[in-house]
């Protein structure tokens, strides 16, 4: 019984983290498609570098996500 009491909050925390990650990806999806299509298959670091390179052109939502993650 004790294991279940520990696992359920852990599962909820993971779900919340997954939901937040999805929201972050959604916030930048259009910007990635618009500005970074050429590097989309080169991995997350290439996409992040591209977004940073085009920072002045990004949507407010995507810029906020980058800022919140120290980028």
N, C-alpha and C positions, 0 to 999 in steps of 0.2 A: 504494500500500500504506500509506503514511504517513497519508493521509486517513482510511482505514478505522480505523486505530488510534486516531485522535482522535475520530471520530464515534461509535464504539461506547461508550466511557465517557460521552460526552455524552448519548447516548440512554438509557443506564442511569440517569444522574443525573436526567434529565427524567422517566423512568418512576417513579423513587423519589419525586420531588417530587409527581407526580400521585397516587401511592398515598397519600402523606402527606396531601395535600389532601383526598382522598376520605375518609380516616379522620377528619379534622377535621370534614368535613361530616356524616359519619355520627354522630359524637359529639353533634352539636347538632340533628340532624334532628327528633328527637322534641320537643325544647324549642321549636324554631321552630314546629312544627305545633301544639303545645299553647299557647304564649304569644304567638306572633307571626303567626298565620295571616292576620290582617287586613292585614298589610304585606308579605306574601311577594312580591307582584307589584310592589312599589315599589323594588326594587333591593337590592343587598347592604348599602349604608349604612343603609337603613331597617331592615333585619333586624338588623344589628349594634346599632343604637341601641335597638331593641326588646329584644334579648337583655340588653343592659346595664341597661335599665330594670327588667327582671325578674331581675336577677342573683341575688337571694336565693332564688329559686324554681328555678334551673337545676340540672340534674344535675351531679354532680361531674365527669364527663367533659367536659361542655361548658364548665363553669367553668374547668377546667384548660386547655382549648384557648384560651379567651379570654385567660387569664393568660399563657400561653406566647407569645401574639402581642401582648402589651403593652396589652391592653384591660381 
